[in-house]
Amino acid sequence: MSSLLVISALGDDRPGIVQSLSRAILENGCNIEDSRMSVLGGSFAVIILVSGQWNTLAKLEGSLPALGEKLGLSVTTRRTEPRKLAGHMLSYSVDVISLDHPGIVNELATFFSQRGINIQDMATSSYSAAHTATPMFAVRMTVEIPSNLHIAALRDEFLDLCDRLNLDGVIEPLKG
C-alpha cells in the first residue's frame, strides 16, 4: 500500500527547478500524484503530493534538504492520508473579476466559510485591463457545496454579495 507525502518548496525563480525536483522524486521510486507550481513575483513556489512505499518516501525525505540547499529552496514535507470527503458534496466553479482592491479574497472566503462550504482550490491574479491599464483582479476557485444546501438560494446570496462589492461573479457546476 502506498503512502503520501506533501512537499512544499519556495525560492528564487530560475530554470531547472521542476526538472530537479521531479528527477529526485522519480529516482527515489516515488510518483507525483498532484502538484501546483507558480512564479509569484521573483519567487518560485511549488506544492507536490507524492506517493510511494513508506521506505521510498523516507529516502526522498532524506534527500530533500541537500537538494533544497543546492537549488536555493526552502523545502518542507508532511506525511498525509488520502482525502476523505465528508457526506455528499457538489463541486462548483466560482469565477470573479473586478477592479483590484483589498479584501476581495477575504470577503469570498468569509461568504463560503459561513455557509459550511469548503474551498478546494483557488487561484488569483492581478493584471492591467486592456486599453485602459486599470488594475484588475481575478479569482477562480472550486468549492464543495453540501448537497443539502439550496443551490438557487446560494447563487442568489452570492450574486447579492457580488453586487454589494461591485464584483462580476459566476457560480456554476464544475464541468469535466
C-alpha positions, -999 to +999 in steps of 0.1 A: +000+000+000+014+034-009+018+063+014+015+100+007+039+129+012+033+166+006+064+186-004+064+224-005+093+245-017+099+282-021+129+300-036+142+324-062+128+315-097+152+300-122+151+274-149+156+237-139+138+237-105+109+215-117+133+192-135+155+187-105+126+181-081+108+157-104+140+138-111+146+134-073+111+121-069+115+096-097+150+084-087+137+077-052+110+054-065+081+078-059+053+093-081+038+128-084+001+125-078-008+162-078+010+195-079+007+232-081+036+254-092+037+291-098+061+321-102+050+347-077+069+379-081+105+368-085+100+336-064+090+301-074+066+282-052+056+246-055+035+221-036+035+185-047+016+154-035+039+124-039+030+087-034+053+058-027+061+030-003+069+042+032+106+035+027+109+052-007+092+083+008+116+082+037+145+081+013+131+110-007+125+130+026+162+124+035+174+137+001+154+169+000+174+191+025+205+187+003+186+192-029+168+223-014+202+238-004+216+231-039+186+247-056+183+276-031+149+264-019+132+263+015+117+228+015+092+213+039+075+180+040+045+164+057+031+129+056-006+129+048-035+105+043-058+102+013-085+128+013-118+118+029-149+136+016-175+144+042-210+135+031-224+143-003-207+173-019-213+190-052-183+206-069-189+241-082-167+266-101-166+302-089-151+330-111-149+366-100-134+396-118-133+432-105-113+463-101-085+455-078-089+464-042-080+449-008-103+424+008-118+405-022-104+371-012-113+376+025-149+386+015-153+355-007-137+332+019-159+345+046-190+341+024-183+304+017-170+296+052-201+310+069-222+285+048-200+255+056-186+254+020-150+242+016-127+260-009-109+231-025-088+251-049-082+288-056-060+309-079-059+346-080-042+371-103-038+408-108-035+423-142-040+455-161-071+459-182-066+461-220-066+497-234-071+514-200-044+497-179-069+498-150-057+474-122-079+443-122-082+412-100-094+378-109-103+348-087-110+313-098-119+287-073-135+253-069-158+249-039-175+218-024-211+226-016-230+202+007-258+186-013-284+197+013-279+234+006-304+250-017-283+259-048-306+286-062-307+304-028-269+301-025-265+315-060-288+345-052-268+352-020-236+350-039-248+374-066-260+398-039-225+397-024-210+404-058-234+434-063-226+448-029-188+446-036-190+455-073-177+422-084-185+404-116-191+368-104-204+335-116-210+302-097-218+271-117-215+234-116-179+222-122-177+208-157-155+178-165 
